[in-house]
Amino acid sequence: MKAEGWLFAVMTAFFAVTGLVYGLWAREPAGKAILTVAFLMSGLVALFWFVQYRRSGGGRAQDREEAEIAEAAGPVGFFPARSGYPVLAAVGVTVFALGLVFARWLIVVGALVLALAVAGFIFQYRDHGAG
């Protein structure tokens, strides 16, 4: 998790420098906004990885230089099976966006489909781990 944190910290620094240089020379606001959002999003992900690293106490073998290869053996984690909820979420967002353009009632339909997809994502594996 430490390596991932540093990767995103470098990305954050890159977007900060690029955004400052672009902000000083460019006259249009769209690029400035995009680089600002990219800076904030990569900073958020870097912060997440560093917090996870501190919470686990450097628990992964990959994060310690003195770790042996055998320490990383064993089950990696839970990997979910196929799911239809990403497609349902995409349909919901698409119908919602079409509602913004064509008809207000489509916004409601798209929001409902998207809410079903999000609920499905959240509760799809709620019984996993209850043995």
MIDOSE-1310 file (N, C-alpha, C; in nm, 2 decimals, decimal comma, always signed):
residues 131
mkae	+0,08/-0,12/+0,00/+0,00/+0,00/+0,00/+0,09/+0,13/+0,00; +0,21/+0,11/+0,05/+0,30/+0,23/+0,05/+0,34/+0,27/-0,09; +0,37/+0,17/-0,17/+0,41/+0,19/-0,31/+0,30/+0,26/-0,39; +0,17/+0,22/-0,36/+0,06/+0,28/-0,43/+0,04/+0,43/-0,39
gwlf	+0,06/+0,45/-0,26/+0,05/+0,58/-0,20/+0,16/+0,68/-0,26; +0,28/+0,63/-0,28/+0,38/+0,71/-0,34/+0,36/+0,74/-0,49; +0,30/+0,64/-0,55/+0,27/+0,65/-0,69/+0,17/+0,77/-0,71; +0,06/+0,77/-0,63/-0,04/+0,87/-0,64/+0,01/+1,00/-0,59
avmt	+0,11/+1,00/-0,49/+0,16/+1,13/-0,44/+0,25/+1,19/-0,55; +0,32/+1,12/-0,63/+0,39/+1,17/-0,74/+0,30/+1,23/-0,85; +0,19/+1,15/-0,87/+0,09/+1,21/-0,97/+0,03/+1,34/-0,92; +0,00/+1,35/-0,79/-0,05/+1,47/-0,73/+0,05/+1,58/-0,75
affa	+0,18/+1,56/-0,73/+0,28/+1,66/-0,75/+0,28/+1,71/-0,89; +0,27/+1,61/-0,98/+0,28/+1,64/-1,13/+0,16/+1,73/-1,17; +0,04/+1,69/-1,12/-0,08/+1,77/-1,15/-0,07/+1,91/-1,09; -0,01/+1,92/-0,97/+0,00/+2,05/-0,90/+0,10/+2,14/-0,98
vtgl	+0,21/+2,09/-1,03/+0,31/+2,17/-1,10/+0,25/+2,20/-1,24; +0,19/+2,11/-1,30/+0,13/+2,13/-1,44/+0,02/+2,23/-1,43; -0,07/+2,22/-1,33/-0,18/+2,31/-1,31/-0,13/+2,45/-1,28; -0,03/+2,47/-1,20/+0,03/+2,60/-1,17/+0,08/+2,67/-1,30
vygl	+0,16/+2,59/-1,37/+0,22/+2,64/-1,50/+0,11/+2,68/-1,60; +0,02/+2,59/-1,61/-0,09/+2,61/-1,71/-0,18/+2,73/-1,66; -0,20/+2,73/-1,53/-0,28/+2,84/-1,48/-0,22/+2,98/-1,50; -0,09/+2,99/-1,50/-0,02/+3,12/-1,52/-0,02/+3,16/-1,67
ware	-0,01/+3,06/-1,76/+0,01/+3,09/-1,90/-0,12/+3,08/-1,98; -0,21/+3,00/-1,94/-0,33/+2,98/-2,02/-0,44/+3,08/-1,99; -0,53/+3,11/-2,08/-0,63/+3,21/-2,06/-0,77/+3,15/-2,05; -0,78/+3,02/-2,07/-0,91/+2,95/-2,07/-0,93/+2,87/-1,94
pagk	-1,05/+2,87/-1,89/-1,08/+2,81/-1,76/-1,10/+2,66/-1,76; -1,13/+2,60/-1,87/-1,16/+2,45/-1,87/-1,04/+2,37/-1,83; -0,92/+2,40/-1,89/-0,80/+2,32/-1,86/-0,76/+2,34/-1,71; -0,78/+2,46/-1,66/-0,74/+2,49/-1,52/-0,83/+2,41/-1,43
ailt	-0,96/+2,40/-1,46/-1,05/+2,32/-1,38/-1,02/+2,17/-1,39; -0,99/+2,12/-1,50/-0,96/+1,98/-1,52/-0,83/+1,95/-1,44; -0,73/+2,03/-1,45/-0,61/+2,00/-1,38/-0,62/+2,01/-1,23; -0,71/+2,10/-1,19/-0,74/+2,12/-1,04/-0,81/+1,99/-0,99
vafl	-0,91/+1,94/-1,07/-0,98/+1,82/-1,03/-0,89/+1,70/-1,03; -0,80/+1,69/-1,13/-0,71/+1,58/-1,14/-0,61/+1,59/-1,02; -0,57/+1,70/-0,98/-0,48/+1,72/-0,86/-0,56/+1,67/-0,73; -0,68/+1,72/-0,72/-0,76/+1,68/-0,60/-0,79/+1,53/-0,59
msgl	-0,82/+1,48/-0,71/-0,86/+1,33/-0,71/-0,74/+1,25/-0,68; -0,62/+1,28/-0,74/-0,50/+1,19/-0,72/-0,45/+1,21/-0,57; -0,47/+1,33/-0,52/-0,44/+1,36/-0,38/-0,52/+1,28/-0,29; -0,65/+1,27/-0,32/-0,74/+1,19/-0,24/-0,71/+1,04/-0,24
valf	-0,67/+0,99/-0,35/-0,63/+0,85/-0,36/-0,50/+0,82/-0,29; -0,41/+0,91/-0,30/-0,28/+0,90/-0,23/-0,30/+0,90/-0,08; -0,39/+0,99/-0,03/-0,42/+1,00/+0,11/-0,48/+0,87/+0,15; -0,58/+0,81/+0,07/-0,64/+0,69/+0,11/-0,54/+0,58/+0,13
wfvq	-0,44/+0,56/+0,03/-0,34/+0,46/+0,04/-0,25/+0,47/+0,16; -0,21/+0,60/+0,19/-0,12/+0,62/+0,30/-0,20/+0,59/+0,44; -0,33/+0,62/+0,44/-0,40/+0,59/+0,56/-0,42/+0,44/+0,58; -0,44/+0,37/+0,47/-0,46/+0,23/+0,48/-0,33/+0,16/+0,52
yrrs	-0,21/+0,22/+0,47/-0,08/+0,17/+0,51/-0,06/+0,18/+0,66; -0,10/+0,30/+0,72/-0,08/+0,32/+0,86/-0,17/+0,24/+0,94; -0,30/+0,22/+0,89/-0,39/+0,13/+0,97/-0,35/-0,01/+0,98; -0,29/-0,06/+0,87/-0,24/-0,20/+0,87/-0,11/-0,22/+0,93
gggr	-0,04/-0,11/+0,97/+0,09/-0,12/+1,03/+0,19/-0,17/+0,93; +0,18/-0,15/+0,80/+0,27/-0,20/+0,71/+0,26/-0,35/+0,69; +0,13/-0,40/+0,70/+0,11/-0,54/+0,71/+0,14/-0,62/+0,59; +0,14/-0,56/+0,48/+0,16/-0,65/+0,36/+0,31/-0,68/+0,34
aqdr	+0,34/-0,80/+0,30/+0,48/-0,84/+0,28/+0,55/-0,75/+0,17; +0,47/-0,71/+0,07/+0,52/-0,63/-0,04/+0,57/-0,49/+0,01; +0,53/-0,45/+0,13/+0,57/-0,31/+0,18/+0,69/-0,32/+0,26; +0,74/-0,43/+0,30/+0,86/-0,45/+0,38/+0,98/-0,50/+0,30
eeae	+1,09/-0,44/+0,31/+1,21/-0,48/+0,23/+1,26/-0,61/+0,28; +1,25/-0,64/+0,41/+1,31/-0,76/+0,47/+1,22/-0,88/+0,46; +1,10/-0,86/+0,40/+1,01/-0,97/+0,39/+1,05/-1,08/+0,30; +1,01/-1,20/+0,33/+1,04/-1,32/+0,25/+0,93/-1,34/+0,15
iaea	+0,96/-1,41/+0,04/+0,86/-1,44/-0,06/+0,75/-1,53/+0,00; +0,78/-1,62/+0,09/+0,68/-1,71/+0,14/+0,58/-1,64/+0,23; +0,61/-1,52/+0,28/+0,52/-1,44/+0,36/+0,40/-1,39/+0,28; +0,41/-1,38/+0,15/+0,30/-1,33/+0,07/+0,22/-1,45/+0,01
agpv	+0,25/-1,57/+0,05/+0,17/-1,69/+0,00/+0,04/-1,70/+0,08; -0,05/-1,77/+0,02/-0,18/-1,79/+0,08/-0,29/-1,71/+0,01; -0,41/-1,72/+0,07/-0,52/-1,65/+0,00/-0,50/-1,50/+0,00; -0,53/-1,45/-0,11/-0,51/-1,30/-0,13/-0,63/-1,22/-0,08
gffp	-0,75/-1,27/-0,11/-0,87/-1,20/-0,06/-0,99/-1,25/-0,13; -1,10/-1,18/-0,12/-1,23/-1,22/-0,18/-1,24/-1,15/-0,31; -1,26/-1,23/-0,42/-1,29/-1,17/-0,55/-1,43/-1,21/-0,60; -1,51/-1,11/-0,62/-1,65/-1,14/-0,65/-1,66/-1,21/-0,79
arsg	-1,77/-1,28/-0,80/-1,80/-1,34/-0,93/-1,86/-1,23/-1,03; -1,90/-1,28/-1,14/-1,96/-1,18/-1,24/-2,08/-1,11/-1,18; -2,10/-0,99/-1,22/-2,22/-0,92/-1,17/-2,28/-0,83/-1,29; -2,41/-0,82/-1,28/-2,48/-0,74/-1,38/-2,50/-0,60/-1,34
ypvl	-2,46/-0,57/-1,22/-2,49/-0,43/-1,16/-2,41/-0,32/-1,23; -2,29/-0,35/-1,28/-2,22/-0,24/-1,36/-2,30/-0,20/-1,48; -2,35/-0,30/-1,55/-2,43/-0,27/-1,67/-2,56/-0,19/-1,63; -2,62/-0,23/-1,52/-2,74/-0,17/-1,48/-2,71/-0,02/-1,44
aavg	-2,60/+0,00/-1,37/-2,56/+0,14/-1,34/-2,53/+0,22/-1,46; -2,47/+0,16/-1,56/-2,44/+0,23/-1,69/-2,58/+0,27/-1,76; -2,67/+0,18/-1,76/-2,80/+0,21/-1,81/-2,87/+0,32/-1,74; -2,86/+0,32/-1,60/-2,92/+0,42/-1,52/-2,86/+0,56/-1,55
vtvf	-2,73/+0,57/-1,56/-2,66/+0,69/-1,59/-2,70/+0,74/-1,73; -2,71/+0,65/-1,82/-2,74/+0,69/-1,96/-2,88/+0,74/-1,97; -2,98/+0,67/-1,91/-3,12/+0,72/-1,91/-3,13/+0,86/-1,83; -3,06/+0,87/-1,72/-3,06/+1,00/-1,65/-3,00/+1,11/-1,74
algl	-2,89/+1,09/-1,81/-2,84/+1,19/-1,90/-2,93/+1,22/-2,01; -2,99/+1,12/-2,07/-3,09/+1,15/-2,17/-3,21/+1,23/-2,12; -3,25/+1,20/-2,00/-3,35/+1,28/-1,93/-3,31/+1,43/-1,92; -3,19/+1,46/-1,90/-3,14/+1,60/-1,89/-3,16/+1,67/-2,03
vfar	-3,15/+1,59/-2,13/-3,15/+1,65/-2,27/-3,30/+1,65/-2,32; -3,37/+1,54/-2,31/-3,49/+1,53/-2,38/-3,62/+1,54/-2,29; -3,63/+1,47/-2,18/-3,76/+1,47/-2,10/-3,73/+1,46/-1,96; -3,79/+1,54/-1,88/-3,77/+1,54/-1,73/-3,81/+1,40/-1,67
wliv	-3,91/+1,34/-1,72/-3,95/+1,21/-1,66/-3,85/+1,10/-1,67; -3,76/+1,11/-1,77/-3,65/+1,02/-1,79/-3,55/+1,03/-1,68; -3,54/+1,15/-1,62/-3,45/+1,17/-1,51/-3,49/+1,08/-1,39; -3,62/+1,08/-1,37/-3,67/+1,00/-1,25/-3,65/+0,85/-1,28
vgal	-3,67/+0,81/-1,40/-3,65/+0,67/-1,44/-3,50/+0,63/-1,42; -3,42/+0,72/-1,48/-3,27/+0,69/-1,47/-3,23/+0,69/-1,32; -3,28/+0,78/-1,24/-3,24/+0,78/-1,10/-3,28/+0,66/-1,03; -3,40/+0,61/-1,06/-3,45/+0,48/-1,00/-3,36/+0,36/-1,04
vlal	-3,33/+0,35/-1,17/-3,25/+0,24/-1,21/-3,11/+0,25/-1,15; -3,06/+0,37/-1,14/-2,93/+0,39/-1,08/-2,93/+0,36/-0,93; -3,04/+0,39/-0,86/-3,05/+0,36/-0,72/-3,06/+0,21/-0,70; -3,13/+0,14/-0,79/-3,13/-0,01/-0,79/-2,99/-0,07/-0,81
avag	-2,92/-0,01/-0,90/-2,78/-0,07/-0,93/-2,69/-0,04/-0,81; -2,70/+0,07/-0,75/-2,62/+0,10/-0,63/-2,65/+0,01/-0,51; -2,78/-0,01/-0,49/-2,83/-0,10/-0,38/-2,78/-0,24/-0,41; -2,78/-0,28/-0,54/-2,73/-0,41/-0,57/-2,59/-0,43/-0,55
fifq	-2,51/-0,32/-0,58/-2,37/-0,32/-0,55/-2,34/-0,34/-0,40; -2,41/-0,26/-0,32/-2,39/-0,26/-0,18/-2,43/-0,39/-0,11; -2,54/-0,45/-0,15/-2,60/-0,57/-0,08/-2,57/-0,70/-0,15; -2,50/-0,70/-0,26/-2,47/-0,82/-0,34/-2,40/-0,93/-0,26
yrdh	-2,31/-0,89/-0,18/-2,23/-0,99/-0,10/-2,24/-0,97/+0,05; -2,36/-0,93/+0,09/-2,38/-0,90/+0,24/-2,37/-1,02/+0,32; -2,39/-1,14/+0,27/-2,39/-1,26/+0,34/-2,25/-1,33/+0,33; -2,16/-1,27/+0,25/-2,03/-1,33/+0,23/-1,95/-1,31/+0,36
gag	-1,89/-1,42/+0,41/-1,81/-1,41/+0,53/-1,89/-1,45/+0,65; -2,03/-1,45/+0,64/-2,11/-1,50/+0,75/-2,11/-1,65/+0,74; -2,03/-1,72/+0,82/-2,01/-1,86/+0,79/-2,09/-1,95/+0,87
